[in-house]
Amino acid sequence: MRYSAFAIDLDGTLLAGETVPQKNIDALKAAIAKGVYVIIATARWKEKALEVQQLLGVSNVLIACSGAQVFDPQNPPGEQDVFAARLPEDFTRELFAICNEERCIATITGGDQVRVKLE
């Protein structure tokens, strides 16, 4: 079977801690050389995915924020978000306050901020 594209996660898959092991870079570069379109799909913000893409020498569409953002670095500024479904800033503040009161674990993305509640 011939694949033309695949999506790969960062945490627990491509990354070892915060770095991409050379063997992973080599494997992805080999796939890219064979014409496979590599899509980074991550729960993280787009910045880490862009960093990994730079290591691979590509600037493909990427999926970030657990699917809440599809970003195309090749589009002109202001048009790079192909899809964006971030929560409204006011709502995220209220939701975070509830999570804080209930002592739950949460990662809430709103606007250009991510709030993390660990306990």
C-alpha positions, 0 to 999 in steps of 0.5 A: 500500500502506498501512502501519500500523507500521514499525520503524526503527534508530537508528545509521546510519539515524535518527541523525546522530552522537548527534542526530536531524536535524530532517528525520527528526523531521518525517518520522516525525511526519508518519507518526505523524500519519497513524496509523503506529505507529513502533517504534524498534529498536536495538542500543543500550540503551533509554535512547537509544530513549526519548530519540528517542521523547520527541522524537517525542512517543510512548511506544511499545513499543521493541526494544533491545539487538539484540533482547534487550529489548522494552520498553513504557514504558506498562506499570507499573514492574517490568512494562515489559520485555515480553521480556528475554533478557539473558545471566547476569552471571557468564557475561558476565564470563567471555565478556568475559575470553576476548574480552579475551585473544583481542583481539577486538571484542565488546559484551556485555550482561549484567544492567544492564551493557554491556561493550565490547572494541574490540581 
